[in-house]
Amino acid sequence: MIKVLIFIIVLFFTILIFFFSKKLGKKITLLNYLLIFCIFFFLLIFFLISEKDNKKIYIPPVFDGEKIVPGYFNEKN
């Protein structure tokens, strides 16, 4: 959900930069296109590299009579 929110915000700012660059000169426009390309490239890499494994099981902390054993994630393969 947060990834979608980040994507929408970046898309909004990209469109905003695009419309404001039309009013400015050609050098600024080229710089803005380069900036837009870099942002989308890094977003694409971020979405492709992000971890998609949700099969981790959380074992909650337990009290064994003397001390509290901390919780941990158990990975099932």
mmCIF file of the N, C-alpha and C atoms, coordinates in Angstrom:
data_MODEL
# 
_entry.id   MODEL 
# 
loop_
_atom_site.group_PDB 
_atom_site.id 
_atom_site.type_symbol 
_atom_site.label_atom_id 
_atom_site.label_alt_id 
_atom_site.label_comp_id 
_atom_site.label_asym_id 
_atom_site.label_entity_id 
_atom_site.label_seq_id 
_atom_site.pdbx_PDB_ins_code 
_atom_site.Cartn_x 
_atom_site.Cartn_y 
_atom_site.Cartn_z 
_atom_site.occupancy 
_atom_site.B_iso_or_equiv 
_atom_site.pdbx_formal_charge 
_atom_site.auth_seq_id 
_atom_site.auth_comp_id 
_atom_site.auth_asym_id 
_atom_site.auth_atom_id 
_atom_site.pdbx_PDB_model_num 
ATOM 1   N N  . MET A 1 1  ? 0.821  -1.190  0.000   1.00 0.00 ? 1  MET A N  1 
ATOM 2   C CA . MET A 1 1  ? 0.000  0.000   0.000   1.00 0.00 ? 1  MET A CA 1 
ATOM 3   C C  . MET A 1 1  ? 0.862  1.250   0.000   1.00 0.00 ? 1  MET A C  1 
ATOM 4   N N  . ILE A 1 2  ? 1.936  1.215   0.758   1.00 0.00 ? 2  ILE A N  1 
ATOM 5   C CA . ILE A 1 2  ? 2.810  2.380   0.822   1.00 0.00 ? 2  ILE A CA 1 
ATOM 6   C C  . ILE A 1 2  ? 3.530  2.572   -0.508  1.00 0.00 ? 2  ILE A C  1 
ATOM 7   N N  . LYS A 1 3  ? 3.859  1.465   -1.182  1.00 0.00 ? 3  LYS A N  1 
ATOM 8   C CA . LYS A 1 3  ? 4.504  1.581   -2.488  1.00 0.00 ? 3  LYS A CA 1 
ATOM 9   C C  . LYS A 1 3  ? 3.598  2.286   -3.486  1.00 0.00 ? 3  LYS A C  1 
ATOM 10  N N  . VAL A 1 4  ? 2.318  1.988   -3.439  1.00 0.00 ? 4  VAL A N  1 
ATOM 11  C CA . VAL A 1 4  ? 1.371  2.639   -4.343  1.00 0.00 ? 4  VAL A CA 1 
ATOM 12  C C  . VAL A 1 4  ? 1.279  4.127   -4.028  1.00 0.00 ? 4  VAL A C  1 
ATOM 13  N N  . LEU A 1 5  ? 1.259  4.468   -2.760  1.00 0.00 ? 5  LEU A N  1 
ATOM 14  C CA . LEU A 1 5  ? 1.212  5.875   -2.358  1.00 0.00 ? 5  LEU A CA 1 
ATOM 15  C C  . LEU A 1 5  ? 2.463  6.621   -2.821  1.00 0.00 ? 5  LEU A C  1 
ATOM 16  N N  . ILE A 1 6  ? 3.618  6.016   -2.655  1.00 0.00 ? 6  ILE A N  1 
ATOM 17  C CA . ILE A 1 6  ? 4.865  6.631   -3.121  1.00 0.00 ? 6  ILE A CA 1 
ATOM 18  C C  . ILE A 1 6  ? 4.832  6.809   -4.631  1.00 0.00 ? 6  ILE A C  1 
ATOM 19  N N  . PHE A 1 7  ? 4.360  5.798   -5.340  1.00 0.00 ? 7  PHE A N  1 
ATOM 20  C CA . PHE A 1 7  ? 4.291  5.877   -6.796  1.00 0.00 ? 7  PHE A CA 1 
ATOM 21  C C  . PHE A 1 7  ? 3.357  6.998   -7.245  1.00 0.00 ? 7  PHE A C  1 
ATOM 22  N N  . ILE A 1 8  ? 2.212  7.149   -6.601  1.00 0.00 ? 8  ILE A N  1 
ATOM 23  C CA . ILE A 1 8  ? 1.259  8.203   -6.967  1.00 0.00 ? 8  ILE A CA 1 
ATOM 24  C C  . ILE A 1 8  ? 1.849  9.583   -6.691  1.00 0.00 ? 8  ILE A C  1 
ATOM 25  N N  . ILE A 1 9  ? 2.527  9.748   -5.570  1.00 0.00 ? 9  ILE A N  1 
ATOM 26  C CA . ILE A 1 9  ? 3.139  11.040  -5.247  1.00 0.00 ? 9  ILE A CA 1 
ATOM 27  C C  . ILE A 1 9  ? 4.230  11.391  -6.254  1.00 0.00 ? 9  ILE A C  1 
ATOM 28  N N  . VAL A 1 10 ? 5.078  10.421  -6.596  1.00 0.00 ? 10 VAL A N  1 
ATOM 29  C CA . VAL A 1 10 ? 6.138  10.676  -7.576  1.00 0.00 ? 10 VAL A CA 1 
ATOM 30  C C  . VAL A 1 10 ? 5.540  10.977  -8.940  1.00 0.00 ? 10 VAL A C  1 
ATOM 31  N N  . LEU A 1 11 ? 4.501  10.271  -9.316  1.00 0.00 ? 11 LEU A N  1 
ATOM 32  C CA . LEU A 1 11 ? 3.834  10.531  -10.592 1.00 0.00 ? 11 LEU A CA 1 
ATOM 33  C C  . LEU A 1 11 ? 3.235  11.933  -10.617 1.00 0.00 ? 11 LEU A C  1 
ATOM 34  N N  . PHE A 1 12 ? 2.643  12.355  -9.515  1.00 0.00 ? 12 PHE A N  1 
ATOM 35  C CA . PHE A 1 12 ? 2.071  13.698  -9.428  1.00 0.00 ? 12 PHE A CA 1 
ATOM 36  C C  . PHE A 1 12 ? 3.150  14.766  -9.596  1.00 0.00 ? 12 PHE A C  1 
ATOM 37  N N  . PHE A 1 13 ? 4.265  14.606  -8.885  1.00 0.00 ? 13 PHE A N  1 
ATOM 38  C CA . PHE A 1 13 ? 5.349  15.579  -9.005  1.00 0.00 ? 13 PHE A CA 1 
ATOM 39  C C  . PHE A 1 13 ? 5.976  15.555  -10.397 1.00 0.00 ? 13 PHE A C  1 
ATOM 40  N N  . THR A 1 14 ? 6.033  14.383  -11.014 1.00 0.00 ? 14 THR A N  1 
ATOM 41  C CA . THR A 1 14 ? 6.563  14.288  -12.371 1.00 0.00 ? 14 THR A CA 1 
ATOM 42  C C  . THR A 1 14 ? 5.696  15.057  -13.349 1.00 0.00 ? 14 THR A C  1 
ATOM 43  N N  . ILE A 1 15 ? 4.403  14.896  -13.244 1.00 0.00 ? 15 ILE A N  1 
ATOM 44  C CA . ILE A 1 15 ? 3.485  15.627  -14.121 1.00 0.00 ? 15 ILE A CA 1 
ATOM 45  C C  . ILE A 1 15 ? 3.571  17.119  -13.844 1.00 0.00 ? 15 ILE A C  1 
ATOM 46  N N  . LEU A 1 16 ? 3.701  17.488  -12.584 1.00 0.00 ? 16 LEU A N  1 
ATOM 47  C CA . LEU A 1 16 ? 3.851  18.898  -12.220 1.00 0.00 ? 16 LEU A CA 1 
ATOM 48  C C  . LEU A 1 16 ? 5.121  19.495  -12.829 1.00 0.00 ? 16 LEU A C  1 
ATOM 49  N N  . ILE A 1 17 ? 6.229  18.779  -12.733 1.00 0.00 ? 17 ILE A N  1 
ATOM 50  C CA . ILE A 1 17 ? 7.486  19.247  -13.330 1.00 0.00 ? 17 ILE A CA 1 
ATOM 51  C C  . ILE A 1 17 ? 7.350  19.350  -14.841 1.00 0.00 ? 17 ILE A C  1 
ATOM 52  N N  . PHE A 1 18 ? 6.686  18.383  -15.449 1.00 0.00 ? 18 PHE A N  1 
ATOM 53  C CA . PHE A 1 18 ? 6.514  18.389  -16.903 1.00 0.00 ? 18 PHE A CA 1 
ATOM 54  C C  . PHE A 1 18 ? 5.757  19.631  -17.360 1.00 0.00 ? 18 PHE A C  1 
ATOM 55  N N  . PHE A 1 19 ? 4.673  19.983  -16.684 1.00 0.00 ? 19 PHE A N  1 
ATOM 56  C CA . PHE A 1 19 ? 3.891  21.146  -17.104 1.00 0.00 ? 19 PHE A CA 1 
ATOM 57  C C  . PHE A 1 19 ? 4.625  22.461  -16.843 1.00 0.00 ? 19 PHE A C  1 
ATOM 58  N N  . PHE A 1 20 ? 5.369  22.541  -15.744 1.00 0.00 ? 20 PHE A N  1 
ATOM 59  C CA . PHE A 1 20 ? 6.121  23.765  -15.473 1.00 0.00 ? 20 PHE A CA 1 
ATOM 60  C C  . PHE A 1 20 ? 7.328  23.905  -16.394 1.00 0.00 ? 20 PHE A C  1 
ATOM 61  N N  . SER A 1 21 ? 7.869  22.784  -16.875 1.00 0.00 ? 21 SER A N  1 
ATOM 62  C CA . SER A 1 21 ? 9.033  22.860  -17.755 1.00 0.00 ? 21 SER A CA 1 
ATOM 63  C C  . SER A 1 21 ? 8.657  23.374  -19.140 1.00 0.00 ? 21 SER A C  1 
ATOM 64  N N  . LYS A 1 22 ? 7.415  23.234  -19.528 1.00 0.00 ? 22 LYS A N  1 
ATOM 65  C CA . LYS A 1 22 ? 6.978  23.744  -20.828 1.00 0.00 ? 22 LYS A CA 1 
ATOM 66  C C  . LYS A 1 22 ? 7.056  25.268  -20.865 1.00 0.00 ? 22 LYS A C  1 
ATOM 67  N N  . LYS A 1 23 ? 6.910  25.912  -19.722 1.00 0.00 ? 23 LYS A N  1 
ATOM 68  C CA . LYS A 1 23 ? 6.935  27.370  -19.662 1.00 0.00 ? 23 LYS A CA 1 
ATOM 69  C C  . LYS A 1 23 ? 8.364  27.902  -19.638 1.00 0.00 ? 23 LYS A C  1 
ATOM 70  N N  . LEU A 1 24 ? 9.328  27.071  -19.259 1.00 0.00 ? 24 LEU A N  1 
ATOM 71  C CA . LEU A 1 24 ? 10.717 27.501  -19.162 1.00 0.00 ? 24 LEU A CA 1 
ATOM 72  C C  . LEU A 1 24 ? 11.459 27.151  -20.454 1.00 0.00 ? 24 LEU A C  1 
ATOM 73  N N  . GLY A 1 25 ? 12.765 27.390  -20.483 1.00 0.00 ? 25 GLY A N  1 
ATOM 74  C CA . GLY A 1 25 ? 13.565 27.173  -21.684 1.00 0.00 ? 25 GLY A CA 1 
ATOM 75  C C  . GLY A 1 25 ? 13.836 25.714  -21.987 1.00 0.00 ? 25 GLY A C  1 
ATOM 76  N N  . LYS A 1 26 ? 14.540 25.474  -23.115 1.00 0.00 ? 26 LYS A N  1 
ATOM 77  C CA . LYS A 1 26 ? 14.831 24.118  -23.574 1.00 0.00 ? 26 LYS A CA 1 
ATOM 78  C C  . LYS A 1 26 ? 15.831 23.394  -22.673 1.00 0.00 ? 26 LYS A C  1 
ATOM 79  N N  . LYS A 1 27 ? 16.804 24.115  -22.116 1.00 0.00 ? 27 LYS A N  1 
ATOM 80  C CA . LYS A 1 27 ? 17.797 23.461  -21.263 1.00 0.00 ? 27 LYS A CA 1 
ATOM 81  C C  . LYS A 1 27 ? 17.155 22.927  -19.990 1.00 0.00 ? 27 LYS A C  1 
ATOM 82  N N  . ILE A 1 28 ? 16.250 23.675  -19.427 1.00 0.00 ? 28 ILE A N  1 
ATOM 83  C CA . ILE A 1 28 ? 15.540 23.223  -18.228 1.00 0.00 ? 28 ILE A CA 1 
ATOM 84  C C  . ILE A 1 28 ? 14.658 22.022  -18.565 1.00 0.00 ? 28 ILE A C  1 
ATOM 85  N N  . THR A 1 29 ? 14.044 22.037  -19.738 1.00 0.00 ? 29 THR A N  1 
ATOM 86  C CA . THR A 1 29 ? 13.187 20.931  -20.158 1.00 0.00 ? 29 THR A CA 1 
ATOM 87  C C  . THR A 1 29 ? 13.994 19.646  -20.281 1.00 0.00 ? 29 THR A C  1 
ATOM 88  N N  . LEU A 1 30 ? 15.170 19.721  -20.885 1.00 0.00 ? 30 LEU A N  1 
ATOM 89  C CA . LEU A 1 30 ? 16.023 18.543  -21.021 1.00 0.00 ? 30 LEU A CA 1 
ATOM 90  C C  . LEU A 1 30 ? 16.457 18.020  -19.652 1.00 0.00 ? 30 LEU A C  1 
ATOM 91  N N  . LEU A 1 31 ? 16.791 18.923  -18.763 1.00 0.00 ? 31 LEU A N  1 
ATOM 92  C CA . LEU A 1 31 ? 17.172 18.536  -17.406 1.00 0.00 ? 31 LEU A CA 1 
ATOM 93  C C  . LEU A 1 31 ? 16.005 17.865  -16.680 1.00 0.00 ? 31 LEU A C  1 
ATOM 94  N N  . ASN A 1 32 ? 14.806 18.367  -16.875 1.00 0.00 ? 32 ASN A N  1 
ATOM 95  C CA . ASN A 1 32 ? 13.629 17.766  -16.236 1.00 0.00 ? 32 ASN A CA 1 
ATOM 96  C C  . ASN A 1 32 ? 13.331 16.378  -16.792 1.00 0.00 ? 32 ASN A C  1 
ATOM 97  N N  . TYR A 1 33 ? 13.492 16.195  -18.107 1.00 0.00 ? 33 TYR A N  1 
ATOM 98  C CA . TYR A 1 33 ? 13.292 14.864  -18.683 1.00 0.00 ? 33 TYR A CA 1 
ATOM 99  C C  . TYR A 1 33 ? 14.307 13.869  -18.123 1.00 0.00 ? 33 TYR A C  1 
ATOM 100 N N  . LEU A 1 34 ? 15.533 14.309  -17.963 1.00 0.00 ? 34 LEU A N  1 
ATOM 101 C CA . LEU A 1 34 ? 16.557 13.449  -17.382 1.00 0.00 ? 34 LEU A CA 1 
ATOM 102 C C  . LEU A 1 34 ? 16.215 13.103  -15.934 1.00 0.00 ? 34 LEU A C  1 
ATOM 103 N N  . LEU A 1 35 ? 15.744 14.077  -15.182 1.00 0.00 ? 35 LEU A N  1 
ATOM 104 C CA . LEU A 1 35 ? 15.344 13.853  -13.796 1.00 0.00 ? 35 LEU A CA 1 
ATOM 105 C C  . LEU A 1 35 ? 14.162 12.879  -13.711 1.00 0.00 ? 35 LEU A C  1 
ATOM 106 N N  . ILE A 1 36 ? 13.187 13.042  -14.577 1.00 0.00 ? 36 ILE A N  1 
ATOM 107 C CA . ILE A 1 36 ? 12.024 12.146  -14.599 1.00 0.00 ? 36 ILE A CA 1 
ATOM 108 C C  . ILE A 1 36 ? 12.453 10.722  -14.927 1.00 0.00 ? 36 ILE A C  1 
ATOM 109 N N  . PHE A 1 37 ? 13.341 10.570  -15.905 1.00 0.00 ? 37 PHE A N  1 
ATOM 110 C CA . PHE A 1 37 ? 13.834 9.244   -16.272 1.00 0.00 ? 37 PHE A CA 1 
ATOM 111 C C  . PHE A 1 37 ? 14.561 8.589   -15.096 1.00 0.00 ? 37 PHE A C  1 
ATOM 112 N N  . CYS A 1 38 ? 15.406 9.346   -14.410 1.00 0.00 ? 38 CYS A N  1 
ATOM 113 C CA . CYS A 1 38 ? 16.142 8.800   -13.261 1.00 0.00 ? 38 CYS A CA 1 
ATOM 114 C C  . CYS A 1 38 ? 15.198 8.371   -12.139 1.00 0.00 ? 38 CYS A C  1 
ATOM 115 N N  . ILE A 1 39 ? 14.187 9.172   -11.861 1.00 0.00 ? 39 ILE A N  1 
ATOM 116 C CA . ILE A 1 39 ? 13.233 8.835   -10.805 1.00 0.00 ? 39 ILE A CA 1 
ATOM 117 C C  . ILE A 1 39 ? 12.494 7.545   -11.137 1.00 0.00 ? 39 ILE A C  1 
ATOM 118 N N  . PHE A 1 40 ? 12.001 7.421   -12.367 1.00 0.00 ? 40 PHE A N  1 
ATOM 119 C CA . PHE A 1 40 ? 11.288 6.202   -12.742 1.00 0.00 ? 40 PHE A CA 1 
ATOM 120 C C  . PHE A 1 40 ? 12.215 4.989   -12.770 1.00 0.00 ? 40 PHE A C  1 
ATOM 121 N N  . PHE A 1 41 ? 13.452 5.187   -13.174 1.00 0.00 ? 41 PHE A N  1 
ATOM 122 C CA . PHE A 1 41 ? 14.418 4.094   -13.185 1.00 0.00 ? 41 PHE A CA 1 
ATOM 123 C C  . PHE A 1 41 ? 14.671 3.579   -11.765 1.00 0.00 ? 41 PHE A C  1 
ATOM 124 N N  . PHE A 1 42 ? 14.902 4.486   -10.821 1.00 0.00 ? 42 PHE A N  1 
ATOM 125 C CA . PHE A 1 42 ? 15.143 4.073   -9.437  1.00 0.00 ? 42 PHE A CA 1 
ATOM 126 C C  . PHE A 1 42 ? 13.890 3.469   -8.800  1.00 0.00 ? 42 PHE A C  1 
ATOM 127 N N  . LEU A 1 43 ? 12.719 3.984   -9.145  1.00 0.00 ? 43 LEU A N  1 
ATOM 128 C CA . LEU A 1 43 ? 11.483 3.379   -8.632  1.00 0.00 ? 43 LEU A CA 1 
ATOM 129 C C  . LEU A 1 43 ? 11.304 1.963   -9.165  1.00 0.00 ? 43 LEU A C  1 
ATOM 130 N N  . LEU A 1 44 ? 11.592 1.766   -10.437 1.00 0.00 ? 44 LEU A N  1 
ATOM 131 C CA . LEU A 1 44 ? 11.476 0.442   -11.032 1.00 0.00 ? 44 LEU A CA 1 
ATOM 132 C C  . LEU A 1 44 ? 12.429 -0.535  -10.351 1.00 0.00 ? 44 LEU A C  1 
ATOM 133 N N  . ILE A 1 45 ? 13.658 -0.103  -10.129 1.00 0.00 ? 45 ILE A N  1 
ATOM 134 C CA . ILE A 1 45 ? 14.622 -0.960  -9.437  1.00 0.00 ? 45 ILE A CA 1 
ATOM 135 C C  . ILE A 1 45 ? 14.152 -1.254  -8.013  1.00 0.00 ? 45 ILE A C  1 
ATOM 136 N N  . PHE A 1 46 ? 13.623 -0.247  -7.324  1.00 0.00 ? 46 PHE A N  1 
ATOM 137 C CA . PHE A 1 46 ? 13.144 -0.433  -5.957  1.00 0.00 ? 46 PHE A CA 1 
ATOM 138 C C  . PHE A 1 46 ? 12.015 -1.461  -5.899  1.00 0.00 ? 46 PHE A C  1 
ATOM 139 N N  . PHE A 1 47 ? 11.071 -1.387  -6.839  1.00 0.00 ? 47 PHE A N  1 
ATOM 140 C CA . PHE A 1 47 ? 9.951  -2.321  -6.831  1.00 0.00 ? 47 PHE A CA 1 
ATOM 141 C C  . PHE A 1 47 ? 10.380 -3.730  -7.220  1.00 0.00 ? 47 PHE A C  1 
ATOM 142 N N  . LEU A 1 48 ? 11.367 -3.862  -8.088  1.00 0.00 ? 48 LEU A N  1 
ATOM 143 C CA . LEU A 1 48 ? 11.802 -5.188  -8.507  1.00 0.00 ? 48 LEU A CA 1 
ATOM 144 C C  . LEU A 1 48 ? 12.679 -5.873  -7.464  1.00 0.00 ? 48 LEU A C  1 
ATOM 145 N N  . ILE A 1 49 ? 13.450 -5.104  -6.719  1.00 0.00 ? 49 ILE A N  1 
ATOM 146 C CA . ILE A 1 49 ? 14.368 -5.682  -5.742  1.00 0.00 ? 49 ILE A CA 1 
ATOM 147 C C  . ILE A 1 49 ? 13.689 -5.957  -4.401  1.00 0.00 ? 49 ILE A C  1 
ATOM 148 N N  . SER A 1 50 ? 12.594 -5.285  -4.117  1.00 0.00 ? 50 SER A N  1 
ATOM 149 C CA . SER A 1 50 ? 11.964 -5.420  -2.802  1.00 0.00 ? 50 SER A CA 1 
ATOM 150 C C  . SER A 1 50 ? 11.586 -6.870  -2.507  1.00 0.00 ? 50 SER A C  1 
ATOM 151 N N  . GLU A 1 51 ? 11.672 -7.227  -1.240  1.00 0.00 ? 51 GLU A N  1 
ATOM 152 C CA . GLU A 1 51 ? 11.425 -8.599  -0.812  1.00 0.00 ? 51 GLU A CA 1 
ATOM 153 C C  . GLU A 1 51 ? 9.935  -8.924  -0.885  1.00 0.00 ? 51 GLU A C  1 
ATOM 154 N N  . LYS A 1 52 ? 9.618  -10.041 -1.519  1.00 0.00 ? 52 LYS A N  1 
ATOM 155 C CA . LYS A 1 52 ? 8.224  -10.438 -1.691  1.00 0.00 ? 52 LYS A CA 1 
ATOM 156 C C  . LYS A 1 52 ? 7.875  -11.680 -0.870  1.00 0.00 ? 52 LYS A C  1 
ATOM 157 N N  . ASP A 1 53 ? 8.796  -12.140 -0.057  1.00 0.00 ? 53 ASP A N  1 
ATOM 158 C CA . ASP A 1 53 ? 8.578  -13.361 0.711   1.00 0.00 ? 53 ASP A CA 1 
ATOM 159 C C  . ASP A 1 53 ? 7.784  -13.051 1.976   1.00 0.00 ? 53 ASP A C  1 
ATOM 160 N N  . ASN A 1 54 ? 6.546  -13.522 2.017   1.00 0.00 ? 54 ASN A N  1 
ATOM 161 C CA . ASN A 1 54 ? 5.684  -13.301 3.179   1.00 0.00 ? 54 ASN A CA 1 
ATOM 162 C C  . ASN A 1 54 ? 5.424  -14.598 3.936   1.00 0.00 ? 54 ASN A C  1 
ATOM 163 N N  . LYS A 1 55 ? 6.270  -15.592 3.775   1.00 0.00 ? 55 LYS A N  1 
ATOM 164 C CA . LYS A 1 55 ? 6.039  -16.885 4.403   1.00 0.00 ? 55 LYS A CA 1 
ATOM 165 C C  . LYS A 1 55 ? 6.746  -17.012 5.746   1.00 0.00 ? 55 LYS A C  1 
ATOM 166 N N  . LYS A 1 56 ? 7.122  -15.901 6.337   1.00 0.00 ? 56 LYS A N  1 
ATOM 167 C CA . LYS A 1 56 ? 7.755  -15.941 7.645   1.00 0.00 ? 56 LYS A CA 1 
ATOM 168 C C  . LYS A 1 56 ? 6.673  -16.001 8.722   1.00 0.00 ? 56 LYS A C  1 
ATOM 169 N N  . ILE A 1 57 ? 6.865  -16.889 9.681   1.00 0.00 ? 57 ILE A N  1 
ATOM 170 C CA . ILE A 1 57 ? 5.909  -17.055 10.773  1.00 0.00 ? 57 ILE A CA 1 
ATOM 171 C C  . ILE A 1 57 ? 6.505  -16.412 12.024  1.00 0.00 ? 57 ILE A C  1 
ATOM 172 N N  . TYR A 1 58 ? 5.737  -15.549 12.673  1.00 0.00 ? 58 TYR A N  1 
ATOM 173 C CA . TYR A 1 58 ? 6.207  -14.877 13.880  1.00 0.00 ? 58 TYR A CA 1 
ATOM 174 C C  . TYR A 1 58 ? 5.871  -15.720 15.099  1.00 0.00 ? 58 TYR A C  1 
ATOM 175 N N  . ILE A 1 59 ? 6.888  -16.056 15.868  1.00 0.00 ? 59 ILE A N  1 
ATOM 176 C CA . ILE A 1 59 ? 6.718  -16.770 17.129  1.00 0.00 ? 59 ILE A CA 1 
ATOM 177 C C  . ILE A 1 59 ? 6.754  -15.706 18.234  1.00 0.00 ? 59 ILE A C  1 
ATOM 178 N N  . PRO A 1 60 ? 5.644  -15.492 18.956  1.00 0.00 ? 60 PRO A N  1 
ATOM 179 C CA . PRO A 1 60 ? 5.597  -14.414 19.958  1.00 0.00 ? 60 PRO A CA 1 
ATOM 180 C C  . PRO A 1 60 ? 6.450  -14.738 21.186  1.00 0.00 ? 60 PRO A C  1 
ATOM 181 N N  . PRO A 1 61 ? 6.772  -13.717 21.977  1.00 0.00 ? 61 PRO A N  1 
ATOM 182 C CA . PRO A 1 61 ? 7.532  -13.957 23.205  1.00 0.00 ? 61 PRO A CA 1 
ATOM 183 C C  . PRO A 1 61 ? 6.719  -14.787 24.205  1.00 0.00 ? 61 PRO A C  1 
ATOM 184 N N  . VAL A 1 62 ? 7.414  -15.614 24.964  1.00 0.00 ? 62 VAL A N  1 
ATOM 185 C CA . VAL A 1 62 ? 6.747  -16.446 25.977  1.00 0.00 ? 62 VAL A CA 1 
ATOM 186 C C  . VAL A 1 62 ? 7.492  -16.317 27.304  1.00 0.00 ? 62 VAL A C  1 
ATOM 187 N N  . PHE A 1 63 ? 6.758  -16.522 28.368  1.00 0.00 ? 63 PHE A N  1 
ATOM 188 C CA . PHE A 1 63 ? 7.328  -16.511 29.717  1.00 0.00 ? 63 PHE A CA 1 
ATOM 189 C C  . PHE A 1 63 ? 7.445  -17.953 30.174  1.00 0.00 ? 63 PHE A C  1 
ATOM 190 N N  . ASP A 1 64 ? 8.677  -18.408 30.456  1.00 0.00 ? 64 ASP A N  1 
ATOM 191 C CA . ASP A 1 64 ? 8.885  -19.813 30.823  1.00 0.00 ? 64 ASP A CA 1 
ATOM 192 C C  . ASP A 1 64 ? 8.969  -20.041 32.333  1.00 0.00 ? 64 ASP A C  1 
ATOM 193 N N  . GLY A 1 65 ? 8.578  -19.072 33.141  1.00 0.00 ? 65 GLY A N  1 
ATOM 194 C CA . GLY A 1 65 ? 8.604  -19.224 34.588  1.00 0.00 ? 65 GLY A CA 1 
ATOM 195 C C  . GLY A 1 65 ? 9.708  -18.412 35.236  1.00 0.00 ? 65 GLY A C  1 
ATOM 196 N N  . GLU A 1 66 ? 10.834 -18.278 34.564  1.00 0.00 ? 66 GLU A N  1 
ATOM 197 C CA . GLU A 1 66 ? 11.952 -17.508 35.107  1.00 0.00 ? 66 GLU A CA 1 
ATOM 198 C C  . GLU A 1 66 ? 12.237 -16.252 34.293  1.00 0.00 ? 66 GLU A C  1 
ATOM 199 N N  . LYS A 1 67 ? 12.204 -16.403 33.010  1.00 0.00 ? 67 LYS A N  1 
ATOM 200 C CA . LYS A 1 67 ? 12.549 -15.269 32.150  1.00 0.00 ? 67 LYS A CA 1 
ATOM 201 C C  . LYS A 1 67 ? 11.638 -15.258 30.919  1.00 0.00 ? 67 LYS A C  1 
ATOM 202 N N  . ILE A 1 68 ? 11.671 -14.138 30.213  1.00 0.00 ? 68 ILE A N  1 
ATOM 203 C CA . ILE A 1 68 ? 10.884 -13.994 28.988  1.00 0.00 ? 68 ILE A CA 1 
ATOM 204 C C  . ILE A 1 68 ? 11.772 -14.354 27.802  1.00 0.00 ? 68 ILE A C  1 
ATOM 205 N N  . VAL A 1 69 ? 11.323 -15.332 27.032  1.00 0.00 ? 69 VAL A N  1 
ATOM 206 C CA . VAL A 1 69 ? 12.031 -15.714 25.808  1.00 0.00 ? 69 VAL A CA 1 
ATOM 207 C C  . VAL A 1 69 ? 11.513 -14.805 24.693  1.00 0.00 ? 69 VAL A C  1 
ATOM 208 N N  . PRO A 1 70 ? 12.400 -14.030 24.049  1.00 0.00 ? 70 PRO A N  1 
ATOM 209 C CA . PRO A 1 70 ? 11.927 -13.072 23.045  1.00 0.00 ? 70 PRO A CA 1 
ATOM 210 C C  . PRO A 1 70 ? 11.342 -13.757 21.813  1.00 0.00 ? 70 PRO A C  1 
ATOM 211 N N  . GLY A 1 71 ? 10.463 -13.033 21.141  1.00 0.00 ? 71 GLY A N  1 
ATOM 212 C CA . GLY A 1 71 ? 9.865  -13.544 19.917  1.00 0.00 ? 71 GLY A CA 1 
ATOM 213 C C  . GLY A 1 71 ? 10.842 -13.484 18.756  1.00 0.00 ? 71 GLY A C  1 
ATOM 214 N N  . TYR A 1 72 ? 10.546 -14.265 17.731  1.00 0.00 ? 72 TYR A N  1 
ATOM 215 C CA . TYR A 1 72 ? 11.411 -14.301 16.549  1.00 0.00 ? 72 TYR A CA 1 
ATOM 216 C C  . TYR A 1 72 ? 10.592 -14.727 15.341  1.00 0.00 ? 72 TYR A C  1 
ATOM 217 N N  . PHE A 1 73 ? 11.185 -14.547 14.153  1.00 0.00 ? 73 PHE A N  1 
ATOM 218 C CA . PHE A 1 73 ? 10.549 -14.977 12.917  1.00 0.00 ? 73 PHE A CA 1 
ATOM 219 C C  . PHE A 1 73 ? 11.119 -16.323 12.516  1.00 0.00 ? 73 PHE A C  1 
ATOM 220 N N  . ASN A 1 74 ? 10.238 -17.290 12.244  1.00 0.00 ? 74 ASN A N  1 
ATOM 221 C CA . ASN A 1 74 ? 10.632 -18.612 11.800  1.00 0.00 ? 74 ASN A CA 1 
ATOM 222 C C  . ASN A 1 74 ? 10.396 -18.687 10.298  1.00 0.00 ? 74 ASN A C  1 
ATOM 223 N N  . GLU A 1 75 ? 11.463 -18.916 9.540   1.00 0.00 ? 75 GLU A N  1 
ATOM 224 C CA . GLU A 1 75 ? 11.329 -18.984 8.085   1.00 0.00 ? 75 GLU A CA 1 
ATOM 225 C C  . GLU A 1 75 ? 11.021 -20.410 7.672   1.00 0.00 ? 75 GLU A C  1 
ATOM 226 N N  . LYS A 1 76 ? 9.928  -20.594 6.930   1.00 0.00 ? 76 LYS A N  1 
ATOM 227 C CA . LYS A 1 76 ? 9.573  -21.907 6.406   1.00 0.00 ? 76 LYS A CA 1 
ATOM 228 C C  . LYS A 1 76 ? 9.888  -21.935 4.923   1.00 0.00 ? 76 LYS A C  1 
ATOM 229 N N  . ASN A 1 77 ? 10.591 -22.968 4.499   1.00 0.00 ? 77 ASN A N  1 
ATOM 230 C CA . ASN A 1 77 ? 10.909 -23.114 3.070   1.00 0.00 ? 77 ASN A CA 1 
ATOM 231 C C  . ASN A 1 77 ? 10.233 -24.333 2.527   1.00 0.00 ? 77 ASN A C  1 
# 
